[in-house]
Amino acid sequence: MKKPEILIAGAGPGGAIAAITLAKQGIPVILVDKETFPRDKICGDALSGKVVEVLRKVDVDILGRLQLSPIQVGSWGVDFYAPNRKLLHVPFKTNYVKTDKAPGYLTTRLDFDNFLVEEVRKYPEIDFRESCEMKTFERIQGDWKVGFKSGAEVQVKMIIAADGAHSAFARKVGQIQMEKSHYCGGVRAYYTGVTGMDSDNFIELHFIDDVLPGYFWIFPLPNGRANVGLGMRSDKISQKKIDLKKLMEKIVTQDPVLSKRFTNATCEGDIKGYGLPLGSKKRKISGDGFVLVGDAASLIDPFTGEGIGNAMMSGWMAGNKAIEALSANNFSSDFLKKYDDAVYARLWSELRLSKIMQEMVNYPWLFNLVVNKANRNEELRTTISCMFEDLDMRKKLRSPRFYFNLMFADKAK
């Protein structure tokens, strides 16, 4: 087999999809990860419709195997709880029927990432190296010379950095810096015995006063488990001097509404914290001989906190751009900039709208207004549901007319 000319750092969802995209074209690739699988990853564990979209593009059979796997449960929507505790029940698809395939899924990252790694192992084109961490990377005559902690070295034409929020490559080479106003702190724990979860596995986002402008979440998982956590923008955490772990414990044990659902619940292990680099500003995510993927590229949705779908979408695009670069024998910054263009053409409208929605949470009265109006207005409820299916519908959030109608139209059906 031909010597690999592409190195992918990180075998999470973005890196795995990039590797499979290349392998399916018969292109050899080195895929490295500092951990040994299966390994845990702190996350909300929700797989959006974007994950389904990417798997369909890459290999519909992989999607089929996921849909049949016991590691997941299908999710049909999201429950928004406004600061006034009013519920807005929003299906991901209007008029859905549960005999159809679910539009989204819920599964632990321990299981999902290992599921994708098992798919990776099926391809002889992928030289997959676990417990293998990049230590050095330097440019030598248009190539990358990469050294690993084991002492091994490789020389490649291109690096796809998909090694997460703390990527040393993204920081040192990509010049991606941590900015508190574009970063989120989160904590998560697994529970059994949480009551009151939706029978159709709607995920729950609770915008309660103590957490604003973030939210507290409950995501149902297989076998009666739940992923429970909260997230808040890092600059707000600093301003308010908040200890997220203590705040989560307070909500679970003392909140007048939510604590009742945890009366007989058991926490599995400790509450764990993590950081989320948000895609609330455009960044340069490529350069001479490299592209950044997923969290390494700071592509997390600033409102929902979704990172898996954007990581997989950018991983698929990175794989395709690498194929083009190999064909053209061109790994220059100018050529690879087309990757930035493709990623932001697909994601930026969504990320920008999510930034607007993130800012809206700073005004609890407005959030309460949206939920109250939507619960009385079928047309508005349908519009919000359609926003999950149709990005053009989400553009209404930028229109002053949308808010004028929201304020003064109160047509109940």
Beta strands, then each sheet from edge to edge (+ up, - down):
strand 1: 6-9
strand 2: 29-32
strand 3: 46-47
strand 4: 73-75
strand 5: 77-81
strand 6: 87-91
strand 7: 104-106
strand 8: 126-129
strand 9: 134-140
strand 10: 143-148
strand 11: 153-156
strand 12: 158-161
strand 13: 183-192
strand 14: 203-206
strand 15: 215-220
strand 16: 225-233
strand 17: 266-277
strand 18: 286-287
strand 19: 290-292
sheet 1: 8+ 2+ 1+ 12+ 19+ 18-
sheet 2: 3+ 7- 4+
sheet 3: 6+ 5- 14- 15+ 16- 13+ 17-
sheet 4: 9+ 10- 11+
end
